[in-house]
Amino acid sequence: MSDAVPTDRPLTIWLVAGEESGDQLGAKLIRSLRALSGRPLALAGVGGDAMAAEGMESLFPLEDVAVIGYLAVAARLRLLMRRIRQTVRACVAARPDVLVIIDSPGFTHAVASRVRRRLPDLPVIDYVSPSVWAWRPWRAKTMRGYIDHVLALLPFEPDAHRRLNGPACTYVGHPLIERLGDLRPSAAEREARHGLDPVLAVLPGSRRSEIERLMPIFGAALAQVRAQGHAFTVELPAVTRHRALIERLSAAWPVPPRLIDGEADKLATFRRARAALAASGTVTLELALAGVPMVVAYQVPKIEEVIVRRLIQVPTIVLPNLILGENAIPELIQAACTPERLAAALGPLLPEGPARAAQERALARLDATMRLPDGDEPSRSAARIVLAAATGS
């Protein structure tokens, strides 16, 4: 389709997000939709502050449905079900040109499947594929019943959906590739990585449960790395709402961390970091794109471990490893997540040597793997597919 779709009638686009990360994606998508549509947009659905700033009024506060984890969902199940029913009724009444659900499959897929039953001809786009390649692969085929097109953030996901008989799927690019300029170190920052007292970035997660579980282990690992004879300073980008907890748990660390506030300062830490110790999550992809060798760790309670180990279908939980197709970054999870093993993997990344060089070579391939062939921005690539579905072109 062309970038402009001239007509006097507004396009009615419904967007349904379920947590903050989806709200951020939705806001960028709205900006690109406006830039490319060439016609007015009527926006409605469920979102947060970022989507509201782009002119979309949410049916209810995003916090009502932004819950993660089995216990948290169970505790709020009645409210979640009420919000699902409310969203479905409002969408069906609006009869939009397209419905875009954004991540948070527990909530958004429940909405999409119910809307499809009532509006079978309404195009439904899923922005962010569920991890069908990692666990519960049967979901891919089930999604065909209520999703027309998946917009994937990871380059291997279209092949996964084809293999699993899922819906049409297009790699539209991860939003992080729009920020490569913020992640690339300057000449001075590259020099700082080789200084006498280099920065070690420590990232114990963004959720309270992750921080409480990993902070003591990370602190003990740092003590052992220091005992190996390595000199370093520690910078810890702190989630604002958990800063007091982080301050308390890091007070006994042998290397007191410098707490980093705000997104810009976090990225500056990544640009000058010599190495990193990080909880598994999207932050590992940020570090990888910044070219920072790392060790990844994670622990969940025993009851969750039993469930996850029965369902998981991939040989690694580290996003850069999945994208690269090799376990280039060491990951120490569950029983392997001990101070001794973390220190043994982290220490060799600080000096020049084979372990560090091997990671740097692998991370150098990541850009080419993730960039879109035409150099397009992810939000614009996604918007083109949404507009094509909305206009039937």
Stockholm file with secondary structure:
# STOCKHOLM 1.0

chainA/1-393         MSDAVPTDRPLTIWLVAGEESGDQLGAKLIRSLRALSGRPLALAGVGGDAMAAEGMESLFPLEDVAVIGYLAVAARLRLLMRRIRQTVRACVAARPDVLVIIDSPGFTHAVASRVRRRLPDLPVIDYVSPSVWAWRPWRAKTMRGYIDHVLALLPFEPDAHRRLNGPACTYVGHPLIERLGDLRPSAAEREARHGLDPVLAVLPGSRRSEIERLMPIFGAALAQVRAQGHAFTVELPAVTRHRALIERLSAAWPVPPRLIDGEADKLATFRRARAALAASGTVTLELALAGVPMVVAYQVPKIEEVIVRRLIQVPTIVLPNLILGENAIPELIQAACTPERLAAALGPLLPEGPARAAQERALARLDATMRLPDGDEPSRSAARIVLAAATGS
#=GR chainA/1-393 SS CCSCCCCSSCEEEEEEECSHHHHHHHHHHHHHHHHHHSSCEEEEEECCHHHHHTTCCBSSCGGGTCCCSHHHHHHTHHHHHHHHHHHHHHHHHHCCSEEEEESCHHHHHHHHHHHHHHCTTSCEEEESCCCTTTBCTTHHHHHTTTCSEEEESSTTHHHHHHHTTCSEEEECCCGGGGGHHHHSCCHHHHHHTTSSSCEEEEECCSSHHHHHHHHHHHHHHHHHHHHTTCCCEEEEECCGGGHHHHHHHHTTCSSCCEEECSHHHHHHHHHHEEEEEEESSHHHHHHHHTTCCEEEEECCCHHHHHHHHHHBCSSCCCHHHHHHTSCCSCEEEGGGCCHHHHHHHHGGGSSSSHHHHHHHHHHTTHHHHHSCTTCCCHHHHHHHHHHHHHHTC
#=GC SS_cons         CCSCCCCSSCEEEEEEECSHHHHHHHHHHHHHHHHHHSSCEEEEEECCHHHHHTTCCBSSCGGGTCCCSHHHHHHTHHHHHHHHHHHHHHHHHHCCSEEEEESCHHHHHHHHHHHHHHCTTSCEEEESCCCTTTBCTTHHHHHTTTCSEEEESSTTHHHHHHHTTCSEEEECCCGGGGGHHHHSCCHHHHHHTTSSSCEEEEECCSSHHHHHHHHHHHHHHHHHHHHTTCCCEEEEECCGGGHHHHHHHHTTCSSCCEEECSHHHHHHHHHHEEEEEEESSHHHHHHHHTTCCEEEEECCCHHHHHHHHHHBCSSCCCHHHHHHTSCCSCEEEGGGCCHHHHHHHHGGGSSSSHHHHHHHHHHTTHHHHHSCTTCCCHHHHHHHHHHHHHHTC
//
